[in-house]
Amino acid sequence: MRDEAFYDESELVDGKAPTGAEVEWLEEENYFFRLSAWQDRLLDYYEANPDAIAPRSRRNEVISFVRGGLKDLSISRTSFSWGIPVPGNPKHVIYVWLDALANYITAVGYPDTESQEFSIFWPAYLHIVGKDILRFHTVYWPAFLMAAGLDPPHRVFAHGWWTVEGQKMSKSLNNFIPPKQLVDTYGLDPVRYFLLRELPFGSDGDFSHRAVVGRLNGDLANDLGNLAQRVLVMINRNCDACVPEPGALATADIALLDAAHRLLETVRGHISEQAFHLALEAIWRIVGEANRYVDEQAPWALRRSDAARMCTVLYTLAETLRRLAILVQPFVPGSAGLLLDQLAVPETARHFTALVEAPLIPGTCLPKPEGIFPRFADEAPQ
């Protein structure tokens, strides 16, 4: 059975569940949760908490469903015996979705609501779920919690599906791409980057190896990887492999450093909305600005004409790289760590507050540069 859910006959699409799964009629004795009694209270909750369901398209979907009228929900089964027995009537077992959802609170100590663990972790700040189980988490689960006198999670975010030729990846369709295969081919950080950067987190996207290669060669190898490599190589060759001593900063230097500094607020805002692709777009805009700054300032030419200015330019670039590396850590932690290693940034100075508090110290010796993001062949793996 691919789904474990009840559907009203009006919800079927061409005789199948909305997810495409086959359905069958079942007739059995059940206990019910009086979901119909919670319709108005759920609608009031959605109105009072506009950010409780995201993205907005899913919020609209849930509100439309609830406004259409709620029916009482079966919460027990008698057609099989495995499961948690209903107290006082062991021939019934708890319906899997009531049992499964309750794990969120029992895992943190419920019913001991006074415990430290429960007070820390509930109500949860964020639940991230697949869009196919949105109803369970945004209609049934809040109603169960309200009935128990508990607060719902602050936000439920429904992510989309990666598809192959328009179909959802699933084992039952035998069209899934094993994550290990992707990681073995491209590396963990590049795969993580692609999945978070390629499309809005709440949307569906069609997967292709060509798209992966294009994104990794363009964004990672060409843009950030090449920027880091040429800056660090120039410092290694022209500054005795040490962080250069900057002179007075020019307008262009200040503009680049300020842009990198302002990134933190922008990235935080996007991450709080689960707009990971926008956070990465913002970071890569500064990567692009840094690459243009290199071309405009031409430190390789300054080496002969104005060595002091060359040091200022290279320091500006190295400090920008430090800030970029710290900010990109949540997305590509291994690669960002390697870049910070090459900038000799201590482990204790890699958190967000260090962006302003711990700039690079001139004279710090740097290790020999090494590539961070290798390029990939254009051909898709067989």
JOGI-V657535 format. One record per helix or strand. SS is the DSSP state (helix for helix, strand for strand). FROM is the first residue (numbers start at 1). LEN is the number of residues. If there is no record, write none. Layout:
SS_FROM_LEN ; SS_FROM_LEN
//
This chain:
helix_9_3 ; strand_13_1 ; strand_16_1 ; strand_32_2 ; helix_35_14 ; strand_53_2 ; helix_56_12 ; strand_73_2 ; strand_76_2 ; strand_85_2 ; strand_89_6 ; helix_96_11 ; helix_116_6 ; strand_127_4 ; helix_131_17 ; strand_156_4 ; strand_162_3 ; strand_167_2 ; helix_179_8 ; helix_188_10 ; strand_205_2 ; helix_209_30 ; strand_242_1 ; helix_251_22 ; helix_276_22 ; helix_299_7 ; helix_307_22 ; helix_333_10 ; helix_347_3 ; helix_354_4 ; strand_365_1
//
